[in-house]
Amino acid sequence: MKTAGYRVLLVDDEEDLLSLWKVRLASNGYEVITALSGEEALTKFSVSNPHLVLTDLRMPGIDGMALFEAIRERNKAVPVIIITAHGSIPEAVEATRQGVFSFLTKPVDGKDLLEEVEKALQFSTGGAEVSIEDEDEWRRDIISKSVRMEELLSRAKLVADTDTTVLIRGASGTGKELLAIAIHRASSRREGPFIPVNCTAIPESLLESELFGHAKGSFTGASRSYAGLFQSAHGGTMFLDEIGDMPLHLQVKLLRVLQERVIRPLGSTEPVPVDVRIISATHRNLEEAIEQKKFREDLFYRLNVVSLELPPLNERKEDIPLLVDYFISNLVDDSDRQVKKFSPEAMQLLLDAAWPGNVRQLYNVVEHAVALSTSPIISEDLLHDAIKQHQSKILPLAEARRQFEQQYLIQLLQATRGNVSQAARMAHRNRTDFYKLLNRHHIVPALFKS
């Protein structure tokens, strides 16, 4: 197994042991990031996005298990190996039951360390080798550095090289098709076709024929046979966008395709085998649609084997500057205009906006500003009309609650100077639950210590 390109986060409060393990791993080609505490590890985890975490169990502050739980909140796809003393073996066994990949006992043999690291990495990547050059090629169109998106992409990469059906959820404009394309690129079907179908863009009267094909003479105007999109996608991936709007009678036919792996074109009695991986997407609540008898429950369970939910842009605002730079570079290349960047005030306006249209709306606003700007610096004046920032908006209840909870946690940590135990007592929460709250809001207690 090639080790170049794999990042390992090492965590231990004993500096000598940390240095020893780092030497062993680095000498075998791994990129090693070290942390002397759980708090430092969480900060470096968000920045470095490691492929594996190797941590001691007993540490002051955030110990190995609390660190594991925090990492699981951020990215369930990253394996965690815990190192323990002999007396802690029962705790380590319990940890593996909770999802820890494995544990090693001190003193750690160098060969055992390397073998366990290799096993964990092969498990988490499905055996695929990673190189610095091509590690992110499959996701090249998805511009992000947010923790939520990185966790989502890690899960997408894990499921990509299987034939498991995937349901992508998310509001309009969040990039559901881009994620489907990324999954296709990372899969063994990458050399096959990727066929996108928007179930709302094709008239209902034509959708069945477009998907499943038809025989000559099967209906008025069918002057020749047509294979249909499922046959066109043979050996590749079919992306069914807005699956929640598919008519009920076609849901039955789609269910049959998933169960039998054959299609029956309109007007034909002969089944046609198809080898197609199906990824579907929707902005609708399919559970509600099932209750309203608008979506078949049996089809839902067939499609929802793995569910990936794209966050709205207002929950990944750290990506806005990245996206803006990416959009500008593409727009300037296309038009040869010399627009370079947004002014600080304009960028703050973008960060403060609500973005109900998500990434698609952001692109439209940037395109609008680039088209109208007459100088290398885009001012905030060009943005007001586009995003209507001056209009007052009432926040949704969930967003208002999230903002209040985040500010409340920050005030507690400021008052206790980063003492998590004291802050948890003041909030009437146990320490583990309190850490989960902090992780949900990406708050690092160490930053509040005096």
Phi and psi in degrees as a GROMACS rama.xvg file:
@    title "Ramachandran Plot"
@    xaxis  label "Phi"
@    yaxis  label "Psi"
@TYPE xy
-77.4647  136.161  LYS-2
-103.627  -15.8764  THR-3
-60.9131  132.564  ALA-4
100.585  -17.3602  GLY-5
-83.6839  131.602  TYR-6
-105.836  129.269  ARG-7
-119.475  128.031  VAL-8
-97.6333  117.296  LEU-9
-101.106  133.462  LEU-10
-133.619  121.475  VAL-11
-163.478  142.733  ASP-12
-84.2884  -3.67981  ASP-13
-97.3602  111.188  GLU-14
-64.62  -35.91  GLU-15
-64.1678  -45.6575  ASP-16
-64.1399  -39.6667  LEU-17
-59.5512  -43.8797  LEU-18
-65.56  -39.4504  SER-19
-63.5248  -48.1059  LEU-20
-65.4295  -36.0758  TRP-21
-62.9794  -43.7378  LYS-22
-60.0407  -45.2106  VAL-23
-61.7018  -42.7639  ARG-24
-75.6718  -42.749  LEU-25
-64.2698  -35.7385  ALA-26
-67.7732  -16.8194  SER-27
-101.724  15.3964  ASN-28
97.1121  -2.0113  GLY-29
-79.6217  147.899  TYR-30
-86.986  121.39  GLU-31
-114.408  128.13  VAL-32
-112.508  134.016  ILE-33
-115.513  152.387  THR-34
-145.831  137.578  ALA-35
-92.9311  3.11577  LEU-36
-157.566  163.278  SER-37
-64.6371  -37.0991  GLY-38
-62.1258  -45.9834  GLU-39
-64.6667  -36.7889  GLU-40
-62.4255  -40.6667  ALA-41
-64.8156  -38.6863  LEU-42
-63.8316  -46.446  THR-43
-71.4066  -28.3744  LYS-44
-61.4387  -43.9457  PHE-45
-66.4804  -32.3053  SER-46
-83.6165  -41.7402  VAL-47
-93.8572  -18.7756  SER-48
47.2164  63.3558  ASN-49
-69.4622  159.641  PRO-50
-85.932  -17.0919  HIS-51
-154.987  144.518  LEU-52
-119.359  131.205  VAL-53
-121.28  113.917  LEU-54
-135.253  147.794  THR-55
-72.3672  151.715  ASP-56
-78.4567  -49.9847  LEU-57
-94.3677  109.486  ARG-58
-144.442  147.374  MET-59
-66.3965  154.945  PRO-60
74.7032  -125.647  GLY-61
-76.5715  109.694  ILE-62
-84.4284  -175.996  ASP-63
-59.6481  -41.9438  GLY-64
-70.6805  -40.35  MET-65
-64.4869  -37.308  ALA-66
-64.331  -43.2343  LEU-67
-58.2142  -46.3052  PHE-68
-62.9037  -39.0853  GLU-69
-65.8611  -39.6216  ALA-70
-67.0949  -39.2796  ILE-71
-61.2965  -34.5955  ARG-72
-65.5595  -34.1834  GLU-73
-89.3539  -39.7024  ARG-74
-157.324  100.363  ASN-75
-70.9997  -14.1609  LYS-76
-84.0565  -11.2581  ALA-77
-86.9825  119.05  VAL-78
-71.906  148.056  PRO-79
-124.355  126.87  VAL-80
-107.602  131.187  ILE-81
-109.322  135.589  ILE-82
-104.039  130.007  ILE-83
-130.897  161.568  THR-84
-81.3018  163.724  ALA-85
-57.6001  -36.94  HIS-86
-70.3745  -10.0018  GLY-87
-103.523  10.2909  SER-88
-58.258  -43.2269  ILE-89
-57.0046  -38.7122  PRO-90
-65.4935  -37.6211  GLU-91
-67.3777  -38.5498  ALA-92
-61.2337  -43.4741  VAL-93
-63.3493  -35.6506  GLU-94
-63.2369  -40.2501  ALA-95
-65.0803  -31.6529  THR-96
-66.4378  -28.7269  ARG-97
-85.4939  -6.08675  GLN-98
123.602  -5.30822  GLY-99
-62.3468  135.702  VAL-100
-61.0447  -49.3786  PHE-101
-167.238  176.398  SER-102
-136.004  151.942  PHE-103
-121.626  144.973  LEU-104
-103.428  143.888  THR-105
-77.3358  146.592  LYS-106
-72.8997  138.712  PRO-107
-83.7157  125.291  VAL-108
-74.121  135.474  ASP-109
-59.0657  -38.9114  GLY-110
-67.3783  -42.8434  LYS-111
-62.361  -39.6327  ASP-112
-59.6693  -48.1769  LEU-113
-67.3949  -38.4419  LEU-114
-65.3367  -41.2292  GLU-115
-69.849  -38.411  GLU-116
-62.3514  -43.9446  VAL-117
-63.6193  -42.0291  GLU-118
-61.4605  -43.9889  LYS-119
-64.0999  -40.8567  ALA-120
-69.5016  -38.5079  LEU-121
-64.8696  -37.3488  GLN-122
-65.789  -45.8163  PHE-123
-74.0887  -24.5529  SER-124
-106.219  5.01465  THR-125
66.789  23.4966  GLY-126
85.5416  -2.54536  GLY-127
-75.2925  137.763  ALA-128
-83.353  143.793  GLU-129
-112.894  135.773  VAL-130
-126.386  154.788  SER-131
-61.2114  -35.0022  ILE-132
-71.5863  -43.0263  GLU-133
-110.652  8.52075  ASP-134
-58.0811  -39.6695  GLU-135
-105.941  9.61454  ASP-136
-60.266  -39.873  GLU-137
-63.0477  -25.5896  TRP-138
-113.75  27.0527  ARG-139
-62.7533  -25.2197  ARG-140
-88.5387  -4.1933  ASP-141
-101.715  110.396  ILE-142
-97.1595  112.653  ILE-143
-165.893  152.958  SER-144
-135.344  6.18036  LYS-145
-73.2831  149.005  SER-146
-62.4868  -41.9488  VAL-147
-62.2874  -42.329  ARG-148
-68.4121  -37.6074  MET-149
-64.6026  -39.4374  GLU-150
-63.9932  -44.5765  GLU-151
-59.4581  -44.596  LEU-152
-68.3342  -34.1704  LEU-153
-62.6098  -43.1512  SER-154
-66.2111  -39.3202  ARG-155
-62.5348  -40.3846  ALA-156
-65.776  -38.1606  LYS-157
-63.9064  -41.5849  LEU-158
-84.2904  -13.965  VAL-159
-59.8504  -42.8751  ALA-160
-87.4644  26.0306  ASP-161
-120.26  175.351  THR-162
-100.813  16.2747  ASP-163
-61.6455  136.863  THR-164
-72.9601  143.422  THR-165
-125.489  134.664  VAL-166
-110.288  119.271  LEU-167
-100.012  121.948  ILE-168
-107.67  154.768  ARG-169
157.562  155.716  GLY-170
-67.939  162.799  ALA-171
-60.0069  136.422  SER-172
88.8913  4.43233  GLY-173
-86.3323  -12.5281  THR-174
102.485  38.1286  GLY-175
-65.5732  -39.9522  LYS-176
-68.2749  -36.6088  GLU-177
-60.8881  -39.4869  LEU-178
-67.6753  -39.5282  LEU-179
-62.7808  -41.1994  ALA-180
-63.1322  -40.9368  ILE-181
-62.0597  -42.8694  ALA-182
-61.9476  -42.6984  ILE-183
-60.8966  -43.5631  HIS-184
-63.5234  -32.9233  ARG-185
-85.6144  -2.54504  ALA-186
-95.6058  170.064  SER-187
-71.7352  -9.11138  SER-188
-93.2435  10.7392  ARG-189
-59.0987  -27.4006  ARG-190
-81.2165  -12.5995  GLU-191
-85.754  176.184  GLY-192
-73.9749  151.278  PRO-193
-114.386  113.708  PHE-194
-112.705  107.069  ILE-195
-88.0546  137.618  PRO-196
-132.869  122.046  VAL-197
-94.0708  112.943  ASN-198
-67.1686  -14.6684  CYS-199
-97.5935  -15.7275  THR-200
-83.599  -21.7797  ALA-201
-100.227  128.547  ILE-202
-54.1516  142.945  PRO-203
-56.0465  -35.8395  GLU-204
-66.8165  -21.5707  SER-205
-106.055  -13.9315  LEU-206
-62.3025  -42.6985  LEU-207
-60.9568  -45.905  GLU-208
-64.1293  -40.2191  SER-209
-63.5562  -41.052  GLU-210
-76.2973  -49.9497  LEU-211
-103.899  -9.08234  PHE-212
84.2164  175.263  GLY-213
-151.6  157.156  HIS-214
-89.3182  155.693  ALA-215
-58.8582  131.189  LYS-216
79.5477  8.37628  GLY-217
-72.1567  -20.564  SER-218
-157.287  166.89  PHE-219
-59.7364  124.448  THR-220
98.2449  -8.99105  GLY-221
-82.7176  77.582  ALA-222
-80.0185  -10.2051  SER-223
-151.058  162.805  ARG-224
-73.4644  150.404  SER-225
-134.965  127.531  TYR-226
-70.2036  -35.871  ALA-227
90.5175  164.09  GLY-228
-72.1656  -30.2715  LEU-229
-62.6554  -42.2347  PHE-230
-68.3946  -33.5879  GLN-231
-64.9548  -29.1187  SER-232
-88.7026  3.77182  ALA-233
-53.9767  127.85  HIS-234
84.9284  -0.380487  GLY-235
-131.233  -141.641  GLY-236
-126.151  135.105  THR-237
-106.451  124.179  MET-238
-106.65  112.469  PHE-239
-100.803  96.6507  LEU-240
-82.4318  147.375  ASP-241
54.1179  49.46  GLU-242
-62.4358  -25.7058  ILE-243
-65.2428  -15.3354  GLY-244
-99.8573  5.95779  ASP-245
-70.4346  133.665  MET-246
-59.3531  149.878  PRO-247
-60.0404  -39.1689  LEU-248
-68.1705  -27.0412  HIS-249
-80.9215  -26.7305  LEU-250
-60.0667  -35.9746  GLN-251
-62.8389  -44.4521  VAL-252
-67.6695  -37.0432  LYS-253
-65.9042  -40.4542  LEU-254
-59.2892  -39.53  LEU-255
-65.0065  -38.6564  ARG-256
-61.2432  -44.6946  VAL-257
-65.6274  -33.8126  LEU-258
-81.6411  -42.4174  GLN-259
-106.888  -14.594  GLU-260
60.0623  34.2069  ARG-261
-136.793  155.989  VAL-262
-121.71  159.206  ILE-263
-127.096  105.471  ARG-264
-60.8244  153.348  PRO-265
-57.1572  133.412  LEU-266
78.749  5.73378  GLY-267
-120.251  145.159  SER-268
-102.315  -4.12018  THR-269
-91.5185  121.134  GLU-270
-71.9552  145.434  PRO-271
-119.121  117.294  VAL-272
-65.2757  140.59  PRO-273
-133.848  140.337  VAL-274
-112.763  90.3582  ASP-275
-134.195  135.062  VAL-276
-93.5585  129.869  ARG-277
-105.773  124.997  ILE-278
-116.845  127.994  ILE-279
-119.088  164.14  SER-280
-148.21  152.706  ALA-281
-158.934  151.674  THR-282
-102.997  -2.34934  HIS-283
-88.6139  160.036  ARG-284
-86.0331  100.604  ASN-285
-69.7392  -28.9169  LEU-286
-62.6557  -40.2963  GLU-287
-67.7221  -38.8409  GLU-288
-62.9824  -34.4391  ALA-289
-65.5092  -44.4724  ILE-290
-61.7974  -32.8057  GLU-291
-88.0367  7.11816  GLN-292
62.8546  28.6533  LYS-293
-102.377  -9.09969  LYS-294
-142.724  138.023  PHE-295
-74.7976  131.294  ARG-296
-66.2118  -39.8836  GLU-297
-66.005  -35.6172  ASP-298
-68.7077  -39.5755  LEU-299
-55.8585  -46.0926  PHE-300
-68.4672  -28.3767  TYR-301
-71.2901  -37.6558  ARG-302
-81.1964  -29.9398  LEU-303
-96.2408  38.1197  ASN-304
-64.2898  -47.1431  VAL-305
-124.793  127.741  VAL-306
-111.851  129.032  SER-307
-121.397  125.355  LEU-308
-113.382  118.693  GLU-309
-79.7783  128.394  LEU-310
-73.6846  149.473  PRO-311
-67.3475  160.498  PRO-312
-61.8813  -32.7108  LEU-313
-72.4382  -3.34434  ASN-314
-107.36  6.08578  GLU-315
-141.037  50.3949  ARG-316
-66.6295  -19.0104  LYS-317
-64.5486  -15.4477  GLU-318
-85.5706  -12.0955  ASP-319
-60.4404  -47.7647  ILE-320
-59.5815  -39.6405  PRO-321
-61.2482  -47.8743  LEU-322
-63.1802  -41.275  LEU-323
-61.174  -46.9312  VAL-324
-61.026  -40.3378  ASP-325
-65.1118  -45.0757  TYR-326
-64.1602  -43.4853  PHE-327
-61.8234  -44.2486  ILE-328
-60.3536  -38.6985  SER-329
-70.8214  -41.7811  ASN-330
-68.8405  -39.0173  LEU-331
-67.4648  -39.6208  VAL-332
-61.0027  -38.0234  ASP-333
-72.5286  -33.6809  ASP-334
-112.002  -5.92002  SER-335
58.2633  25.3696  ASP-336
-81.5401  155.44  ARG-337
-99.2412  28.8706  GLN-338
-71.7917  127.975  VAL-339
-109.876  -45.9448  LYS-340
-162.097  166.915  LYS-341
-86.8118  147.736  PHE-342
-67.4414  159.301  SER-343
-55.4264  -38.9995  PRO-344
-67.5801  -38.4362  GLU-345
-67.2071  -40.8165  ALA-346
-64.9618  -37.9751  MET-347
-64.0764  -36.2974  GLN-348
-62.6406  -40.9901  LEU-349
-64.9587  -40.3873  LEU-350
-68.1332  -30.0565  LEU-351
-86.4692  -13.4984  ASP-352
-69.143  157.369  ALA-353
-81.0934  -31.361  ALA-354
53.3933  59.3529  TRP-355
-63.6269  -25.2361  PRO-356
-90.9062  2.74265  GLY-357
61.4963  -146.75  ASN-358
-63.2004  -35.2453  VAL-359
-61.4046  -41.8951  ARG-360
-66.451  -40.6333  GLN-361
-59.4113  -42.8717  LEU-362
-61.1617  -43.8743  TYR-363
-61.9486  -39.6211  ASN-364
-66.2553  -44.423  VAL-365
-63.3091  -43.1713  VAL-366
-61.3559  -41.9264  GLU-367
-59.7048  -45.8173  HIS-368
-67.792  -40.9609  ALA-369
-63.6116  -40.1262  VAL-370
-65.93  -33.7333  ALA-371
-96.5426  -12.524  LEU-372
-73.9104  136.373  SER-373
-110.126  7.90948  THR-374
-137.192  165.052  SER-375
-66.1565  -19.3201  PRO-376
-108.586  125.16  ILE-377
-87.1081  121.995  ILE-378
-89.699  164.847  SER-379
-68.5766  -21.0305  GLU-380
-60.1816  -30.9208  ASP-381
-74.62  -12.0292  LEU-382
-99.3098  -25.2368  LEU-383
-56.5708  -47.7676  HIS-384
-66.4919  -37.037  ASP-385
-68.2764  -40.797  ALA-386
-108.058  -2.91262  ILE-387
51.2287  45.2279  LYS-388
-66.3965  -25.1172  GLN-389
-72.1291  -16.8663  HIS-390
-77.2651  134.461  GLN-391
-75.0028  140.084  SER-392
-126.155  141.274  LYS-393
-90.0829  123.416  ILE-394
-67.6787  146.07  LEU-395
-60.5046  152.683  PRO-396
-56.9758  -42.7264  LEU-397
-62.5766  -39.7477  ALA-398
-70.4568  -39.8476  GLU-399
-63.2337  -41.4664  ALA-400
-64.8221  -40.4135  ARG-401
-62.9877  -43.6887  ARG-402
-65.2233  -41.2799  GLN-403
-63.5288  -45.8478  PHE-404
-61.9037  -41.3693  GLU-405
-62.7023  -46.4571  GLN-406
-66.021  -36.0182  GLN-407
-62.5527  -44.7506  TYR-408
-65.0708  -40.6758  LEU-409
-62.669  -42.657  ILE-410
-64.3662  -38.744  GLN-411
-62.0288  -46.0974  LEU-412
-69.2265  -33.4986  LEU-413
-65.0396  -42.0776  GLN-414
-67.391  -33.5753  ALA-415
-99.9902  5.17725  THR-416
53.9498  43.2877  ARG-417
82.8085  7.67074  GLY-418
-79.896  102.454  ASN-419
-66.9632  -41.2572  VAL-420
-60.0357  -45.2962  SER-421
-66.2448  -41.4223  GLN-422
-64.3382  -38.8506  ALA-423
-63.9862  -40.47  ALA-424
-64.0271  -40.7173  ARG-425
-64.7508  -31.4231  MET-426
-88.1624  -1.90564  ALA-427
58.5867  43.5873  HIS-428
-126.609  150.546  ARG-429
-75.4301  162.9  ASN-430
-63.1704  -39.1291  ARG-431
-64.2329  -46.0332  THR-432
-63.7834  -36.4225  ASP-433
-66.1358  -40.5472  PHE-434
-61.248  -37.7741  TYR-435
-62.7424  -40.2651  LYS-436
-62.4466  -44.3681  LEU-437
-61.3821  -42.6932  LEU-438
-66.8454  -35.955  ASN-439
-61.3727  -33.666  ARG-440
-101.356  9.51953  HIS-441
55.27  44.5777  HIS-442
-103.839  127.098  ILE-443
-102.784  112.724  VAL-444
-58.4343  -33.1496  PRO-445
-58.6219  -26.9616  ALA-446
-68.9633  -14.8006  LEU-447
-101.308  -1.71553  PHE-448
-73.9835  142.165  LYS-449
